[in-house]
């Protein structure tokens, strides 16, 4: 029997996804001076809690790629410890 959580994690990539990778999205924030900056955020669940790591485009030229790599590494470590993330968790 598959849990609802596992089933939703294995769903297809959402049509509004901008990164092309599950668990990675872009976030725009407006600073107090009115300037907008973009960060790429990697998200995953660990021990039932949502975890995230962001990479600002102002700091990292390859922020999107870093977010994707970070999430994939986090998923690999979780799977080594018995998590049940599948390939569909990281692909489109």
C-alpha positions in Angstrom: 0.0 0.0 0.0 1.3 3.4 -1.0 0.8 6.4 1.4 -0.8 9.6 0.1 2.5 11.4 0.9 4.5 9.0 -1.2 1.9 9.1 -4.0 2.0 12.9 -4.2 5.8 12.9 -4.1 5.8 10.7 -7.2 3.4 12.9 -9.1 4.4 14.5 -12.4 6.1 17.9 -12.4 3.7 20.8 -11.9 3.1 22.8 -15.0 4.1 26.0 -13.1 7.6 24.7 -12.2 10.2 27.1 -13.5 13.3 25.1 -12.7 12.4 21.9 -14.4 13.3 19.9 -11.3 11.0 18.9 -8.4 11.8 20.6 -5.1 13.7 23.6 -6.7 12.0 26.9 -7.4 12.9 30.6 -7.9 11.9 33.2 -5.4 11.8 37.0 -5.9 12.1 39.2 -2.9 11.9 43.0 -2.7 14.5 44.7 -0.5 13.7 47.8 1.6 15.3 50.0 -1.1 12.8 48.6 -3.7 15.3 46.4 -5.6 14.2 42.9 -6.4 16.6 40.0 -6.1 16.1 36.4 -7.1 17.1 33.3 -5.2 16.8 29.6 -6.2 15.6 27.5 -3.4 16.0 23.7 -2.8 13.3 22.1 -0.6 12.9 18.5 0.7 11.5 16.7 3.7 13.7 15.3 6.4 12.2 13.6 9.5 8.8 15.0 8.6 10.0 18.6 8.5 10.4 20.8 5.5 14.0 21.8 4.9 15.2 24.4 2.5 18.5 26.0 1.3 18.6 29.1 -0.9 21.2 30.4 -3.3 21.0 34.1 -4.3 21.8 35.0 -7.9 23.6 38.1 -6.7 26.1 35.9 -4.9 26.2 32.8 -7.2 26.3 33.0 -10.9 25.1 29.4 -11.1 22.5 29.6 -8.3 19.9 27.4 -10.1 22.4 24.6 -10.7 23.7 24.9 -7.1 20.1 24.5 -5.7 19.5 21.5 -7.9 22.8 19.9 -6.9 22.2 20.6 -3.2 18.7 19.0 -3.3 19.9 15.9 -5.1 22.7 15.5 -2.6 20.2 15.9 0.3 18.0 13.2 -1.3 20.9 10.8 -1.8 21.9 11.2 1.9 18.3 10.6 3.0 18.1 7.5 0.8 21.3 6.1 2.3 19.6 6.4 5.7 16.5 4.6 4.6 14.3 7.3 3.1 12.2 6.2 0.1 12.7 9.0 -2.4 12.5 7.6 -5.9 13.8 9.0 -9.2 10.5 10.8 -9.8 11.3 12.9 -6.7 14.2 14.6 -8.6 13.2 14.5 -12.2 10.6 16.2 -14.4 
